[in-house]
């Protein structure tokens, strides 16, 4: 019974996704100012906060941005992105 089994590794398909105009504008603003909040981005871009949060989550998911979160941020109302 010396059969060997291969372990199958499932990789997520790589999708060549282009950034939206809004995501590019967000990245440029973050590059310019380094630290921003989602409410401030919403105000500057004239978009809803939920729209900005959605764009930020996509940018984090695709590793254009990093998210740093600590429990104390919630108490001090400091953004994690």
Sine and cosine of phi, psi and omega as CSV:
sin_phi,cos_phi,sin_psi,cos_psi,sin_omega,cos_omega
0.00,0.00,0.77,0.64,0.00,-1.00
-1.00,-0.06,0.54,0.84,0.00,-1.00
-0.95,0.30,0.65,-0.76,0.05,-1.00
-0.95,-0.30,0.63,-0.77,0.02,-1.00
-0.94,-0.35,0.70,-0.71,0.05,-1.00
-1.00,0.08,0.68,-0.74,0.07,-1.00
-1.00,0.06,0.81,-0.59,0.02,-1.00
-1.00,0.03,0.80,-0.61,0.04,-1.00
-0.96,-0.26,0.82,-0.57,-0.02,-1.00
-1.00,-0.10,0.88,-0.48,0.04,-1.00
-0.97,-0.26,0.61,-0.79,0.07,-1.00
-0.95,0.32,0.63,-0.78,0.02,-1.00
-0.90,0.44,0.65,-0.76,0.01,-1.00
-1.00,0.03,0.82,-0.57,-0.03,-1.00
-0.92,-0.39,0.76,-0.64,0.06,-1.00
-0.99,0.12,1.00,-0.05,-0.10,-1.00
-0.98,-0.20,0.77,-0.64,0.07,-1.00
-1.00,0.06,0.56,-0.83,0.02,-1.00
-0.97,0.22,0.53,-0.85,0.07,-1.00
-0.98,0.22,0.25,-0.97,0.03,-1.00
-0.86,0.51,-0.66,0.75,0.00,-1.00
-0.90,0.44,-0.68,0.74,0.02,-1.00
-0.90,0.44,-0.64,0.77,0.05,-1.00
-0.90,0.43,-0.67,0.74,0.03,-1.00
-0.89,0.45,-0.64,0.77,0.03,-1.00
-0.89,0.46,-0.72,0.69,0.01,-1.00
-0.88,0.48,-0.64,0.77,0.02,-1.00
-0.91,0.42,-0.66,0.75,0.03,-1.00
-0.92,0.40,-0.66,0.75,0.02,-1.00
-0.91,0.40,-0.63,0.78,0.05,-1.00
-0.89,0.45,-0.65,0.76,-0.04,-1.00
-0.94,0.34,-0.70,0.72,-0.11,-0.99
-0.97,-0.25,-0.13,0.99,0.03,-1.00
0.94,0.33,-0.83,0.56,0.00,-1.00
-0.85,-0.53,0.79,-0.62,0.04,-1.00
-0.64,-0.77,0.28,-0.96,0.09,-1.00
-0.94,-0.35,0.39,-0.92,0.02,-1.00
-0.88,0.47,-0.68,0.73,0.04,-1.00
-0.88,0.48,-0.61,0.79,0.03,-1.00
-0.92,0.40,-0.69,0.73,0.06,-1.00
-0.87,0.50,-0.66,0.75,0.01,-1.00
-0.87,0.49,-0.67,0.74,0.00,-1.00
-0.92,0.39,-0.72,0.69,-0.03,-1.00
-0.91,0.42,-0.65,0.76,-0.06,-1.00
-1.00,0.03,-0.14,0.99,-0.01,-1.00
0.92,0.38,0.58,0.82,-0.02,-1.00
-0.87,-0.49,0.20,-0.98,0.06,-1.00
-0.97,0.24,0.42,-0.91,0.04,-1.00
-0.88,0.48,-0.62,0.78,-0.03,-1.00
-0.91,0.42,-0.58,0.82,0.05,-1.00
-0.91,0.42,-0.67,0.74,0.00,-1.00
-0.92,0.39,-0.71,0.71,0.02,-1.00
-0.85,0.52,-0.65,0.76,0.03,-1.00
-0.88,0.47,-0.71,0.71,0.03,-1.00
-0.89,0.45,-0.66,0.75,0.01,-1.00
-0.90,0.44,-0.65,0.76,0.01,-1.00
-0.89,0.45,-0.64,0.77,0.04,-1.00
-0.90,0.43,-0.68,0.73,0.00,-1.00
-0.91,0.42,-0.58,0.81,0.06,-1.00
-0.94,0.34,-0.70,0.71,-0.02,-1.00
-0.85,0.52,-0.64,0.77,-0.02,-1.00
-1.00,-0.05,0.22,0.97,0.13,-0.99
0.89,0.46,0.50,0.86,0.16,-0.99
-0.99,0.15,-0.45,0.89,0.03,-1.00
-0.76,-0.65,0.40,-0.92,0.11,-0.99
-0.94,-0.34,0.44,-0.90,0.00,-1.00
-0.88,-0.48,0.84,-0.55,0.04,-1.00
-0.90,-0.43,0.89,-0.46,-0.07,-1.00
-0.76,-0.65,0.73,-0.68,0.13,-0.99
-0.76,-0.65,0.51,-0.86,-0.04,-1.00
-0.84,0.54,-0.54,0.84,-0.03,-1.00
-0.92,0.38,-0.37,0.93,0.01,-1.00
-0.88,0.47,-0.63,0.78,-0.03,-1.00
-0.87,0.49,-0.63,0.77,-0.01,-1.00
-0.95,0.31,-0.53,0.85,-0.03,-1.00
-0.99,-0.14,0.06,1.00,0.02,-1.00
0.83,0.55,0.72,0.70,0.03,-1.00
-0.97,-0.23,0.74,-0.67,0.00,-1.00
-0.93,0.36,0.49,-0.87,-0.02,-1.00
-1.00,-0.07,-0.25,0.97,-0.04,-1.00
-0.98,-0.22,0.00,0.00,0.00,0.00
